[in-house]
Amino acid sequence: MAALRRLTLGPAAALLRAQPGGAGAGAARRWVRALRRSPVRVLPPRKEQRAAAPAGRELAEPKGARPGPSPPGQGLRYEKAEAGDRRLGKVVTIAKSKKFRDQHGKILLEGRRLIKDALDAGAVPQTLFFSTVGHLKELPEGKLKKTTLVKVKFEDIKNWSDLITPQGLIGIFSRPDHAKMTYPAVQLQNSLPLSLICDNLRDPGNLGTILRSAAGAGCSKVLLTKGCVDPWEPKVLRAGMGAHFRLPIIANLEWESISNYLPTDTQVYVADSHDPRTQDKMEDVSGKASSYGWVSRPHNLKAQIGREDLAFDSESEEEEQGTDEAWIPELDTQCYHENWTLAPAAAVVIGGETHGLSTEALRLAESTGGKRLIIPVVPGVDSLNSAMAASILLFEWKRQLQLREKQESKGWKFPALG
């Protein structure tokens, strides 16, 4: 302390000696007051500072070094990307390609919440790009020990991000396997005997919204047929808001294998927005029967055949009519708000807005004794968005099931199915 006092007061004392008669006393006092207001900060040498770093502090690795196992109590190791490092751009560009995701089994996740949900569910991270060390402190440290951590500038993440407001965190993960995931306990506790089947859904935003509604309603699983958009596409992930890590999502399924993923005695229902019994009236009013519903089928096939080729004989017409009837199974119809919770389990099929439900979906519903669920809309109004229809049906089934359980607890009896 004495040495520090001599060091700091030395200039003031010299100033006093240099001024005869104490003329410099005022200047010396001003010097001392200024020194007190702005004290000098003595910094130790760089090597000493590094050696004195507290345990658990993040250490920067040299460029190109891969982080090995962290010493006990030293936290995470990461490397710093320098100017001209193009790894982030290359990785993001490649991971956005469906072909790459399928071939290499990797997906891209962005944002703290989505990455944390993925880590909590057991997804395996491979590379994590972050702009500040604080982002790492918000994630479970134990699940990042074997991950390549790269600190980059926020501007670099902003340039490659798909978000309007980037959060400075992008991760490359192995494509999750639903059989190896650990879903939240609260989700499993509220899971219902209700499955959702997406048939040829191609809009990423719609699929992400549907997955979010399925998780909110408590669906046990979501099945995606071939032709659906990749559920791990970045736009689907953003719209899903973490639903991918709350319930099993099984994609790229053939219709022949769908029943293998459904519980025994499941009844399959298909969504529709028009009642076939009023179809003729709709055709008379609008002239565009195909505008209604999510079921893709040749409404005016017989009329079109008559207009296009008048040379067909009666046998050909009967044969074509018979083929048409065999192609489109007949299903019983009921409004969505009527009770359809009598079966032990249920599955709802939602078709894409462009192509509608496939014939395979109708046949599956017919084979399980399912029905066509009608969501009435005002005549002349186009069909509902597929995500809206799915939300309506899933939460309506949940409401009916809860009401039924409440009534049964009071001694009510319901007729057996079939």
N, C-alpha and C positions, 0 to 999 in steps of 0.2 A: 504493500500500500504506500509505504514511504517512497519507494522508487517511482510509483505511478504519480505521486504528488509532485516529486521533483521534475518528472517528465512533463507534466501538464503546466506547472507553474514556472518552469524555467524560462520560457519566453517573456513572461510578465516581469520576473525579477531582472532579467537582462535589460528590459525596457526601462525599469526604474533606475538602474545604475547608469544607463546611458543618458538620462536627462538630469542636468544639474539642478540642484535645489528642489528636487521632487517634482519638476515640471511634468514629468511623465506619469505621475501617480493616477491622474484621471484616466489616461489612456490605458494604464495597466488594469485599473478596476473594471473598465469596460471590457477588456480582454477576458478577465476572469468571469464576469457575468455572462458573456457570450459563450464561454466554454461550459458553464453550468447549464445553460439552456440547450446546448447542442453537444452533449458529451461525446468524447472520442470512443469509437468501438474498436477494440483490439481483437483481430481475428487470428486464430492459430493457423499454422501452416496447413496446406491442403491434405497432406498425408495424415497429420495428427487428427484432423477433423474426420477423415474417413474411418480412422481406427477407433475414434471415440463415438461413432454412430451407435445409437441405442439398438438393442436387439429388437427384431421384428420390422426394421425399416426396409423398404423396398430398395434393391440395389440394381443399378443399370448394368446390363451386360454389353460387351463390345459388339459392334455391328457384325451380323452374320452368326453370332454365337447362339446355340440352342440352349435353352434353360434346362439344366439338369436337375436332379432332386435337390430341393432346398434344404440347407442345413437346419437342424432343429432350432425353432424359435426365431428364424430369420425371415419368415414370411415368404412372399412370392418373388421370383426373379423374372425380369422382363428385359427385353432389348429395345433399343431406341432406333427408330427409323430415321435415317439421315436424308438430306436433300437428294432427290433423284431416285429414292427407293420406290419402286413401282409394284411392290408386292400387293398392296391393298387394291389397286386398280385391277390387276390381273385376276386376283382371287374373286373380287366382286363380279367382274364381267363373266368369268367362267361359271360361277355358282348360280348366276341368273339364267343359265341355259338349262332347259329341261333334259337335253341329251346328256349334258355333263352330270346332272343330278342322278340320272338313271344309271349311267355307266360307273360313276365313282362313288355313288351312295353318299353324297354330301348335300347339305342344305345351308342356306344363309339366313341368319336371324339378326335382327337389329333392334336395339332399344334395351334398356335395363330390365324392364318388367318381363318382356318376352324371353330374354336370355335367362333371367332368374327362374322363371317358370320351367324352362327347359332343363336347367340344372337340377332343380328340385324333383323333376319327374324322372331323372336318370339319363337324360340325353348326354351323349359324349361329345365334349368340345374338342376341337383340334387346334384352331387358331383364333385368337381374340385380339382385335385391334381396338385401342382405346386412346382417348385424347388426354385424360387426366388420371392420375393415380387414384383419385377419389372414386372413380367408377369401379375399380377393383374392390375397394373396401365395402361396396354395397352388395357384392356377390359372395356366395359361400366359398371361402378360401380353400377348404379341403377338396373341393371338386375341380380346382384349377391347377393342381400341382403338376399334372402331366401335360398341360396345355401350353402351346407356344404363345406367349404374350408379347405383343408389339405395341409400343407407344408411338403414335403418329400425331401429326398436327391436326387440330380440329378442322382446319380448312380442307385437308385431304379427305376427311370423312364426309364433310359437307358436300364436296364435289361428287362423291360416289354414292351418297345416300339417296334413297327414294322418298324419304320423309320430308315434309314441309319444314319441320323443326327438328333437325337431327339431334340425337342425344349424345353423340360422341362415343358410341359403342357398337361394334359390328363383330359378329362371331360366325365362324364356320364350324358346323357340327356334322357328325355322322348321321345319316338318315335314320330317324328313330324307328325301332321295331316295337309295335304295340304290345307284343307278348313279353317284352323285357322292361316295359315302362312301369313306373310306380306312380299311380295317379293319386291325387289328394284324398285323404281319408274322408273329408266331408263330402266329396263328390261321390265316393263309393257308398257312403251311408244313405245318400239321397237318390241313388240310382233306381230307376223304374224298369219293369219288364217291357220296355218300349225301344224298338230299334228304328233307325231311319235309313232308308235306301235312296240314294241319289242316282237317277237314271239319266245319263247323258247331259249332265249339267256342265256347261262350258264357260259360264261367266265367273271370273275369279271373285268379284265382289259379292255376288249372290251366294256362292259356295261358302265363303268366309262367314257371311252373315248367318247362313243356315247352320254352320257348325257352332257358332256362338249361341244360337237359339237352342240347339240340341243339348249343349252343355248346361244351359240355364234351366231347361225343362227337366233335365235328369235322365236323358236317354242313356241306355246302357252301351250303345255302340253306334257308329255310322259306317255304312257300307257304300262304297263307290264303285259303280260298274265301269267297264272299259268305255272310253269316250268322254268321261268326265275330266275336267281340268285337274291338273296335278295339285293335290291339297297342300304341297310344300312350296308352291309358287309364291313369291314374295307378296303379291297382292292378296292372295288368299290368307296368308299369315297375318297381314295387317288387319284385314277385316275380321278375322277370327278372334283377335284380342286374347290370345292365350288358350283358346278352346282346344287346340291341338294337343295340349298337354294335360287335359282334364278328362278325356274319354278316348277309348280306342277308335281309331280311324283306319279302316282297312280299304285299300284302294286297288284299282285295276282288276276287278273281279269279273269273271265270266258269269252269266246268268245261271248256268248249270251248277255253280258252286255256291250261290247265294244262300240256299237253304241250309248248307252246312254250317253257316255262321248264325243261324237263328235258333232260338230255343224250341224244344218240342211243343207242338200244339199252338204254334204262333199263327195268328190270322193276319194276312197281308191285305192292306187297304191301299187304294190308289186315289190320289187327289184329283179333283175335277172342279171346274167352275161353272158347269152347265148341266142341266138334267136332260139326259137323252130323251126323256118322255116329252120334252118341250122343244126338241131340236127342230122339228118341222116348222114350228112357229118362228123360231129364231131365223131359220133360213128364209122364210117369207119376209121377215122384217128387214134383215140386213143383207141377205144374199151372200154372206160370207160366214158360213158355219165354222170354217177353220179358224176364225178369229177367237173362238171361245174355247176355253179349257186348255189343259196341258197334254191332251191325248192326240197323238199324231196318227191320223187315219184318213183314208180317202172318203170324205163325207159324200161327195157327189160323183163317186166313181162310176156308177151305172149311167148317170146322165152324160158324163164325159165320154164314156165308151160309145153311147148312142150318137153323140155329135161327131166324134172323130172317125168312126168307122160304121156306116150304116149297112155295110155288107155282112156283118156278123149274123149268122143264123141263130135260131132260137136255142139250139143245143149249146152253142158257144156262150150265149148269154147266161144260160142256166149254170154252165160250168164255171163261168167267171163269178157269178153270184154266189155259188157254193164255196168257191175259193175265198171270196171276200168274207163270208160268214165264218169260215174256219179260221181265217186270219185274225179276226177281231172277236175274242171271247165275249160272251154276254155276261155281264155282272149285275147283281142286284144293286140298287141305288138307295142311298139314304142321306139326309142332311147331316152335316158334321156335328151339329149340336144334339143329335139323338144319340142314345147310349150305344157305344161300341166298345165297351170294356168287359164284355162277358167272357171272352177267351182268356186263358192264363197269361198270354203275352200277345203283343201286337207289333206290327211293323207298318210304317207308312212309306209309300213310294212317292217321290216328287220328281217330276220330269222337267227337262229343260224347256225354256220358253220357245225356243226356235223349232225343235224337233218333237217336243212333247214326249209322252210315255211310249216306250217300245212295246211291241206285241208280247215280248217275253215277260214284261212286268204284269200285263193283264192276265197272262196265262198263270203266272205264279199266284196272283190274287185268286184266280178261279180255283186253282188246285187246293188252296187252303181254306176255301169257303169265305174268302174276304169279299169286300164290297167296294163300290165306287162312292167316295165321300164327296158330297156336293157342297161347295161354298157359294151360296147364291150371290149374284151381282145384279145390279140394275140392267135390264135389257139395253143394249147399245153401248155399254161400258166394256172396254177390253178386259181380258182376264187379268187376275192379280199377278203381281210379281211372284216368282217361285219362292223367294225367301220369305215373303209375307205369308204365302199360303202355308209353308212349312211351319212357321211360328204359330199361326192360328191353330193348326191341327194338333201340334205337339202339346201346346199348353191346354187345349180343350180336352185332350185325352187325360192329361194329368188332373185337370179339374174334375172330370167325371169319375176318375178312379178314387180321388180323395173323398168325393161325395158318396160314392158307393161304400167305401170302407167305413165312413161315418154312419151311414144308414144300417150297415150290417152290424155295427157295434151296438145299435139300438134294437136289434132283433129282426130287422127287415130281411126278407128272403127274395132272391132273384131267380128267375127260371134258368134251368141249365141250358147251356149252349147246344144247338143242334136239335 
